Amino acid sequence: MGASRFIGFSLTADRVLVVIAYRDVMGTLHLVNAWPATGHDLMLYEQEVDDDERR
């Protein structure tokens, strides 16, 4: 399917989410699934935020 995983903060949900989505042959982005980030996914997000603050 060629799906991608995105980890980011949702203002609407007020939390970090993991989102799985894919683009079809026409270029339309389709959501497959989403859930609150925990464990390793949350650690990756927090590490990236910390790295951005240091720059």
N, CA, C and O atoms as a Maestro MAE file, in Angstrom:
{
 s_m_m2io_version
 :::
 2.0.0
}

f_m_ct {
 s_m_title
 :::
 protein
 m_atom[220] {
  # First column is atom index #
  i_m_mmod_type
  r_m_x_coord
  r_m_y_coord
  r_m_z_coord
  i_m_residue_number
  s_m_chain_name
  s_m_pdb_residue_name
  s_m_pdb_atom_name
  i_m_atomic_number
  :::
  1 25 0.823 -1.185 0.000 1 A "MET " " N  " 7
  2 3 0.000 0.000 0.000 1 A "MET " " CA " 6
  3 2 0.868 1.249 0.000 1 A "MET " " C  " 6
  4 15 0.435 2.264 -0.547 1 A "MET " " O  " 8
  5 25 2.061 1.241 0.577 2 A "GLY " " N  " 7
  6 3 2.917 2.405 0.599 2 A "GLY " " CA " 6
  7 2 2.480 3.467 1.589 2 A "GLY " " C  " 6
  8 15 2.636 4.659 1.324 2 A "GLY " " O  " 8
  9 25 1.943 3.062 2.710 3 A "ALA " " N  " 7
  10 3 1.488 4.016 3.723 3 A "ALA " " CA " 6
  11 2 2.675 4.610 4.470 3 A "ALA " " C  " 6
  12 15 3.749 4.011 4.536 3 A "ALA " " O  " 8
  13 25 2.466 5.799 5.032 4 A "SER " " N  " 7
  14 3 3.478 6.489 5.821 4 A "SER " " CA " 6
  15 2 2.948 6.765 7.216 4 A "SER " " C  " 6
  16 15 1.744 6.908 7.427 4 A "SER " " O  " 8
  17 25 3.880 6.836 8.168 5 A "ARG " " N  " 7
  18 3 3.517 7.124 9.557 5 A "ARG " " CA " 6
  19 2 3.986 8.535 9.883 5 A "ARG " " C  " 6
  20 15 5.124 8.904 9.593 5 A "ARG " " O  " 8
  21 25 3.104 9.315 10.485 6 A "PHE " " N  " 7
  22 3 3.420 10.670 10.905 6 A "PHE " " CA " 6
  23 2 3.191 10.762 12.401 6 A "PHE " " C  " 6
  24 15 2.215 10.221 12.920 6 A "PHE " " O  " 8
  25 25 4.086 11.443 13.094 7 A "ILE " " N  " 7
  26 3 3.942 11.667 14.531 7 A "ILE " " CA " 6
  27 2 3.968 13.171 14.738 7 A "ILE " " C  " 6
  28 15 4.913 13.840 14.321 7 A "ILE " " O  " 8
  29 25 2.932 13.709 15.382 8 A "GLY " " N  " 7
  30 3 2.892 15.148 15.593 8 A "GLY " " CA " 6
  31 2 1.851 15.544 16.611 8 A "GLY " " C  " 6
  32 15 1.000 14.748 17.007 8 A "GLY " " O  " 8
  33 25 1.940 16.803 17.027 9 A "PHE " " N  " 7
  34 3 1.008 17.317 18.028 9 A "PHE " " CA " 6
  35 2 -0.265 17.794 17.356 9 A "PHE " " C  " 6
  36 15 -0.217 18.528 16.369 9 A "PHE " " O  " 8
  37 25 -1.400 17.378 17.886 10 A "SER " " N  " 7
  38 3 -2.704 17.808 17.400 10 A "SER " " CA " 6
  39 2 -3.278 18.844 18.361 10 A "SER " " C  " 6
  40 15 -3.512 18.550 19.534 10 A "SER " " O  " 8
  41 25 -3.504 20.061 17.858 11 A "LEU " " N  " 7
  42 3 -4.125 21.091 18.695 11 A "LEU " " CA " 6
  43 2 -5.545 20.698 19.069 11 A "LEU " " C  " 6
  44 15 -5.990 20.961 20.187 11 A "LEU " " O  " 8
  45 25 -6.260 20.069 18.142 12 A "THR " " N  " 7
  46 3 -7.642 19.666 18.400 12 A "THR " " CA " 6
  47 2 -7.717 18.602 19.491 12 A "THR " " C  " 6
  48 15 -8.546 18.698 20.396 12 A "THR " " O  " 8
  49 25 -6.856 17.590 19.409 13 A "ALA " " N  " 7
  50 3 -6.854 16.517 20.406 13 A "ALA " " CA " 6
  51 2 -6.053 16.894 21.650 13 A "ALA " " C  " 6
  52 15 -6.173 16.243 22.688 13 A "ALA " " O  " 8
  53 25 -5.229 17.953 21.547 14 A "ASP " " N  " 7
  54 3 -4.357 18.402 22.638 14 A "ASP " " CA " 6
  55 2 -3.426 17.298 23.113 14 A "ASP " " C  " 6
  56 15 -3.200 17.121 24.310 14 A "ASP " " O  " 8
  57 25 -2.887 16.552 22.135 15 A "ARG " " N  " 7
  58 3 -1.936 15.482 22.453 15 A "ARG " " CA " 6
  59 2 -1.156 15.110 21.201 15 A "ARG " " C  " 6
  60 15 -1.497 15.521 20.092 15 A "ARG " " O  " 8
  61 25 -0.107 14.326 21.400 16 A "VAL " " N  " 7
  62 3 0.696 13.829 20.284 16 A "VAL " " CA " 6
  63 2 -0.014 12.611 19.698 16 A "VAL " " C  " 6
  64 15 -0.425 11.710 20.430 16 A "VAL " " O  " 8
  65 25 -0.152 12.593 18.372 17 A "LEU " " N  " 7
  66 3 -0.816 11.484 17.688 17 A "LEU " " CA " 6
  67 2 0.127 10.802 16.703 17 A "LEU " " C  " 6
  68 15 1.062 11.411 16.183 17 A "LEU " " O  " 8
  69 25 -0.142 9.534 16.465 18 A "VAL " " N  " 7
  70 3 0.477 8.777 15.383 18 A "VAL " " CA " 6
  71 2 -0.604 8.624 14.314 18 A "VAL " " C  " 6
  72 15 -1.710 8.166 14.600 18 A "VAL " " O  " 8
  73 25 -0.277 9.009 13.090 19 A "VAL " " N  " 7
  74 3 -1.245 8.951 11.987 19 A "VAL " " CA " 6
  75 2 -0.646 8.113 10.864 19 A "VAL " " C  " 6
  76 15 0.498 8.329 10.466 19 A "VAL " " O  " 8
  77 25 -1.413 7.166 10.357 20 A "ILE " " N  " 7
  78 3 -1.025 6.369 9.200 20 A "ILE " " CA " 6
  79 2 -1.873 6.831 8.024 20 A "ILE " " C  " 6
  80 15 -3.100 6.876 8.106 20 A "ILE " " O  " 8
  81 25 -1.194 7.178 6.919 21 A "ALA " " N  " 7
  82 3 -1.902 7.685 5.738 21 A "ALA " " CA " 6
  83 2 -1.165 7.239 4.479 21 A "ALA " " C  " 6
  84 15 -0.002 6.840 4.531 21 A "ALA " " O  " 8
  85 25 -1.863 7.315 3.349 22 A "TYR " " N  " 7
  86 3 -1.228 7.014 2.060 22 A "TYR " " CA " 6
  87 2 -1.810 7.913 0.977 22 A "TYR " " C  " 6
  88 15 -2.929 8.412 1.100 22 A "TYR " " O  " 8
  89 25 -1.035 8.111 -0.083 23 A "ARG " " N  " 7
  90 3 -1.500 8.864 -1.256 23 A "ARG " " CA " 6
  91 2 -1.877 7.888 -2.354 23 A "ARG " " C  " 6
  92 15 -1.123 6.968 -2.670 23 A "ARG " " O  " 8
  93 25 -3.050 8.098 -2.932 24 A "ASP " " N  " 7
  94 3 -3.455 7.245 -4.046 24 A "ASP " " CA " 6
  95 2 -2.792 7.751 -5.336 24 A "ASP " " C  " 6
  96 15 -2.064 8.743 -5.317 24 A "ASP " " O  " 8
  97 25 -3.044 7.073 -6.433 25 A "VAL " " N  " 7
  98 3 -2.394 7.421 -7.704 25 A "VAL " " CA " 6
  99 2 -2.791 8.813 -8.200 25 A "VAL " " C  " 6
  100 15 -2.087 9.391 -9.028 25 A "VAL " " O  " 8
  101 25 -3.886 9.348 -7.715 26 A "MET " " N  " 7
  102 3 -4.328 10.693 -8.091 26 A "MET " " CA " 6
  103 2 -3.716 11.767 -7.175 26 A "MET " " C  " 6
  104 15 -3.893 12.962 -7.409 26 A "MET " " O  " 8
  105 25 -2.997 11.331 -6.136 27 A "GLY " " N  " 7
  106 3 -2.344 12.270 -5.226 27 A "GLY " " CA " 6
  107 2 -3.150 12.646 -4.009 27 A "GLY " " C  " 6
  108 15 -2.714 13.474 -3.209 27 A "GLY " " O  " 8
  109 25 -4.322 12.053 -3.853 28 A "THR " " N  " 7
  110 3 -5.166 12.351 -2.695 28 A "THR " " CA " 6
  111 2 -4.643 11.614 -1.466 28 A "THR " " C  " 6
  112 15 -4.352 10.419 -1.527 28 A "THR " " O  " 8
  113 25 -4.527 12.331 -0.357 29 A "LEU " " N  " 7
  114 3 -4.060 11.743 0.896 29 A "LEU " " CA " 6
  115 2 -5.240 11.114 1.627 29 A "LEU " " C  " 6
  116 15 -6.273 11.755 1.820 29 A "LEU " " O  " 8
  117 25 -5.082 9.845 2.035 30 A "HIS " " N  " 7
  118 3 -6.142 9.115 2.750 30 A "HIS " " CA " 6
  119 2 -5.646 8.704 4.128 30 A "HIS " " C  " 6
  120 15 -4.567 8.129 4.270 30 A "HIS " " O  " 8
  121 25 -6.453 9.008 5.141 31 A "LEU " " N  " 7
  122 3 -6.157 8.564 6.496 31 A "LEU " " CA " 6
  123 2 -6.489 7.084 6.613 31 A "LEU " " C  " 6
  124 15 -7.564 6.645 6.204 31 A "LEU " " O  " 8
  125 25 -5.556 6.318 7.175 32 A "VAL " " N  " 7
  126 3 -5.796 4.898 7.414 32 A "VAL " " CA " 6
  127 2 -6.205 4.679 8.865 32 A "VAL " " C  " 6
  128 15 -7.180 3.983 9.148 32 A "VAL " " O  " 8
  129 25 -5.446 5.285 9.786 33 A "ASN " " N  " 7
  130 3 -5.718 5.106 11.211 33 A "ASN " " CA " 6
  131 2 -4.962 6.178 11.983 33 A "ASN " " C  " 6
  132 15 -4.028 6.780 11.454 33 A "ASN " " O  " 8
  133 25 -5.354 6.420 13.218 34 A "ALA " " N  " 7
  134 3 -4.661 7.355 14.101 34 A "ALA " " CA " 6
  135 2 -4.906 6.952 15.542 34 A "ALA " " C  " 6
  136 15 -5.955 6.401 15.874 34 A "ALA " " O  " 8
  137 25 -3.922 7.234 16.404 35 A "TRP " " N  " 7
  138 3 -4.052 6.909 17.821 35 A "TRP " " CA " 6
  139 2 -3.109 7.798 18.621 35 A "TRP " " C  " 6
  140 15 -2.163 8.353 18.063 35 A "TRP " " O  " 8
  141 25 -3.356 7.942 19.938 36 A "PRO " " N  " 7
  142 3 -2.448 8.723 20.783 36 A "PRO " " CA " 6
  143 2 -1.070 8.066 20.827 36 A "PRO " " C  " 6
  144 15 -0.957 6.847 20.963 36 A "PRO " " O  " 8
  145 25 -0.035 8.877 20.710 37 A "ALA " " N  " 7
  146 3 1.338 8.368 20.752 37 A "ALA " " CA " 6
  147 2 1.701 7.943 22.170 37 A "ALA " " C  " 6
  148 15 1.391 8.636 23.139 37 A "ALA " " O  " 8
  149 25 2.358 6.799 22.273 38 A "THR " " N  " 7
  150 3 2.861 6.303 23.549 38 A "THR " " CA " 6
  151 2 4.228 5.680 23.304 38 A "THR " " C  " 6
  152 15 4.647 5.516 22.159 38 A "THR " " O  " 8
  153 25 4.908 5.338 24.367 39 A "GLY " " N  " 7
  154 3 6.152 4.585 24.271 39 A "GLY " " CA " 6
  155 2 7.163 5.200 23.320 39 A "GLY " " C  " 6
  156 15 7.474 6.388 23.411 39 A "GLY " " O  " 8
  157 25 7.673 4.381 22.406 40 A "HIS " " N  " 7
  158 3 8.740 4.780 21.488 40 A "HIS " " CA " 6
  159 2 8.315 5.937 20.580 40 A "HIS " " C  " 6
  160 15 9.107 6.844 20.326 40 A "HIS " " O  " 8
  161 25 7.081 5.913 20.093 41 A "ASP " " N  " 7
  162 3 6.607 6.994 19.219 41 A "ASP " " CA " 6
  163 2 6.623 8.336 19.950 41 A "ASP " " C  " 6
  164 15 7.049 9.342 19.383 41 A "ASP " " O  " 8
  165 25 6.170 8.360 21.182 42 A "LEU " " N  " 7
  166 3 6.158 9.589 21.966 42 A "LEU " " CA " 6
  167 2 7.587 10.046 22.258 42 A "LEU " " C  " 6
  168 15 7.870 11.244 22.223 42 A "LEU " " O  " 8
  169 25 8.482 9.111 22.542 43 A "MET " " N  " 7
  170 3 9.882 9.442 22.793 43 A "MET " " CA " 6
  171 2 10.513 10.081 21.551 43 A "MET " " C  " 6
  172 15 11.246 11.063 21.663 43 A "MET " " O  " 8
  173 25 10.225 9.517 20.356 44 A "LEU " " N  " 7
  174 3 10.758 10.089 19.114 44 A "LEU " " CA " 6
  175 2 10.284 11.519 18.923 44 A "LEU " " C  " 6
  176 15 11.073 12.386 18.547 44 A "LEU " " O  " 8
  177 25 9.015 11.778 19.175 45 A "TYR " " N  " 7
  178 3 8.460 13.119 19.029 45 A "TYR " " CA " 6
  179 2 9.124 14.082 20.014 45 A "TYR " " C  " 6
  180 15 9.545 15.173 19.628 45 A "TYR " " O  " 8
  181 25 9.217 13.684 21.276 46 A "GLU " " N  " 7
  182 3 9.805 14.553 22.292 46 A "GLU " " CA " 6
  183 2 11.272 14.829 22.001 46 A "GLU " " C  " 6
  184 15 11.752 15.938 22.241 46 A "GLU " " O  " 8
  185 25 11.986 13.844 21.491 47 A "GLN " " N  " 7
  186 3 13.392 14.026 21.134 47 A "GLN " " CA " 6
  187 2 13.518 15.044 19.998 47 A "GLN " " C  " 6
  188 15 14.403 15.898 20.036 47 A "GLN " " O  " 8
  189 25 12.666 14.966 19.011 48 A "GLU " " N  " 7
  190 3 12.694 15.907 17.887 48 A "GLU " " CA " 6
  191 2 12.370 17.320 18.362 48 A "GLU " " C  " 6
  192 15 13.006 18.277 17.920 48 A "GLU " " O  " 8
  193 25 11.400 17.466 19.247 49 A "VAL " " N  " 7
  194 3 11.048 18.783 19.786 49 A "VAL " " CA " 6
  195 2 12.236 19.347 20.542 49 A "VAL " " C  " 6
  196 15 12.560 20.523 20.377 49 A "VAL " " O  " 8
  197 25 12.899 18.542 21.372 50 A "ASP " " N  " 7
  198 3 14.072 18.998 22.119 50 A "ASP " " CA " 6
  199 2 15.177 19.427 21.166 50 A "ASP " " C  " 6
  200 15 15.817 20.453 21.396 50 A "ASP " " O  " 8
  201 25 15.421 18.660 20.089 51 A "ASP " " N  " 7
  202 3 16.468 19.006 19.123 51 A "ASP " " CA " 6
  203 2 16.154 20.336 18.447 51 A "ASP " " C  " 6
  204 15 17.059 21.143 18.234 51 A "ASP " " O  " 8
  205 25 14.894 20.580 18.106 52 A "ASP " " N  " 7
  206 3 14.493 21.839 17.462 52 A "ASP " " CA " 6
  207 2 14.696 23.025 18.399 52 A "ASP " " C  " 6
  208 15 15.062 24.109 17.945 52 A "ASP " " O  " 8
  209 25 14.466 22.839 19.701 53 A "GLU " " N  " 7
  210 3 14.623 23.933 20.663 53 A "GLU " " CA " 6
  211 2 16.084 24.301 20.844 53 A "GLU " " C  " 6
  212 15 16.382 25.446 21.184 53 A "GLU " " O  " 8
  213 25 17.005 23.373 20.629 54 A "ARG " " N  " 7
  214 3 18.428 23.621 20.802 54 A "ARG " " CA " 6
  215 2 19.025 24.402 19.637 54 A "ARG " " C  " 6
  216 15 20.100 24.985 19.773 54 A "ARG " " O  " 8
  217 25 18.344 24.420 18.497 55 A "ARG " " N  " 7
  218 3 18.894 25.088 17.304 55 A "ARG " " CA " 6
  219 2 18.741 26.580 17.394 55 A "ARG " " C  " 6
  220 15 19.147 27.299 16.480 55 A "ARG " " O  " 8
  :::
 }
 m_bond[219] {
  # First column is bond index #
  i_m_from
  i_m_to
  i_m_order
  :::
  1 1 2 1
  2 2 3 1
  3 3 4 2
  4 3 5 1
  5 5 6 1
  6 6 7 1
  7 7 8 2
  8 7 9 1
  9 9 10 1
  10 10 11 1
  11 11 12 2
  12 11 13 1
  13 13 14 1
  14 14 15 1
  15 15 16 2
  16 15 17 1
  17 17 18 1
  18 18 19 1
  19 19 20 2
  20 19 21 1
  21 21 22 1
  22 22 23 1
  23 23 24 2
  24 23 25 1
  25 25 26 1
  26 26 27 1
  27 27 28 2
  28 27 29 1
  29 29 30 1
  30 30 31 1
  31 31 32 2
  32 31 33 1
  33 33 34 1
  34 34 35 1
  35 35 36 2
  36 35 37 1
  37 37 38 1
  38 38 39 1
  39 39 40 2
  40 39 41 1
  41 41 42 1
  42 42 43 1
  43 43 44 2
  44 43 45 1
  45 45 46 1
  46 46 47 1
  47 47 48 2
  48 47 49 1
  49 49 50 1
  50 50 51 1
  51 51 52 2
  52 51 53 1
  53 53 54 1
  54 54 55 1
  55 55 56 2
  56 55 57 1
  57 57 58 1
  58 58 59 1
  59 59 60 2
  60 59 61 1
  61 61 62 1
  62 62 63 1
  63 63 64 2
  64 63 65 1
  65 65 66 1
  66 66 67 1
  67 67 68 2
  68 67 69 1
  69 69 70 1
  70 70 71 1
  71 71 72 2
  72 71 73 1
  73 73 74 1
  74 74 75 1
  75 75 76 2
  76 75 77 1
  77 77 78 1
  78 78 79 1
  79 79 80 2
  80 79 81 1
  81 81 82 1
  82 82 83 1
  83 83 84 2
  84 83 85 1
  85 85 86 1
  86 86 87 1
  87 87 88 2
  88 87 89 1
  89 89 90 1
  90 90 91 1
  91 91 92 2
  92 91 93 1
  93 93 94 1
  94 94 95 1
  95 95 96 2
  96 95 97 1
  97 97 98 1
  98 98 99 1
  99 99 100 2
  100 99 101 1
  101 101 102 1
  102 102 103 1
  103 103 104 2
  104 103 105 1
  105 105 106 1
  106 106 107 1
  107 107 108 2
  108 107 109 1
  109 109 110 1
  110 110 111 1
  111 111 112 2
  112 111 113 1
  113 113 114 1
  114 114 115 1
  115 115 116 2
  116 115 117 1
  117 117 118 1
  118 118 119 1
  119 119 120 2
  120 119 121 1
  121 121 122 1
  122 122 123 1
  123 123 124 2
  124 123 125 1
  125 125 126 1
  126 126 127 1
  127 127 128 2
  128 127 129 1
  129 129 130 1
  130 130 131 1
  131 131 132 2
  132 131 133 1
  133 133 134 1
  134 134 135 1
  135 135 136 2
  136 135 137 1
  137 137 138 1
  138 138 139 1
  139 139 140 2
  140 139 141 1
  141 141 142 1
  142 142 143 1
  143 143 144 2
  144 143 145 1
  145 145 146 1
  146 146 147 1
  147 147 148 2
  148 147 149 1
  149 149 150 1
  150 150 151 1
  151 151 152 2
  152 151 153 1
  153 153 154 1
  154 154 155 1
  155 155 156 2
  156 155 157 1
  157 157 158 1
  158 158 159 1
  159 159 160 2
  160 159 161 1
  161 161 162 1
  162 162 163 1
  163 163 164 2
  164 163 165 1
  165 165 166 1
  166 166 167 1
  167 167 168 2
  168 167 169 1
  169 169 170 1
  170 170 171 1
  171 171 172 2
  172 171 173 1
  173 173 174 1
  174 174 175 1
  175 175 176 2
  176 175 177 1
  177 177 178 1
  178 178 179 1
  179 179 180 2
  180 179 181 1
  181 181 182 1
  182 182 183 1
  183 183 184 2
  184 183 185 1
  185 185 186 1
  186 186 187 1
  187 187 188 2
  188 187 189 1
  189 189 190 1
  190 190 191 1
  191 191 192 2
  192 191 193 1
  193 193 194 1
  194 194 195 1
  195 195 196 2
  196 195 197 1
  197 197 198 1
  198 198 199 1
  199 199 200 2
  200 199 201 1
  201 201 202 1
  202 202 203 1
  203 203 204 2
  204 203 205 1
  205 205 206 1
  206 206 207 1
  207 207 208 2
  208 207 209 1
  209 209 210 1
  210 210 211 1
  211 211 212 2
  212 211 213 1
  213 213 214 1
  214 214 215 1
  215 215 216 2
  216 215 217 1
  217 217 218 1
  218 218 219 1
  219 219 220 2
  :::
 }
}
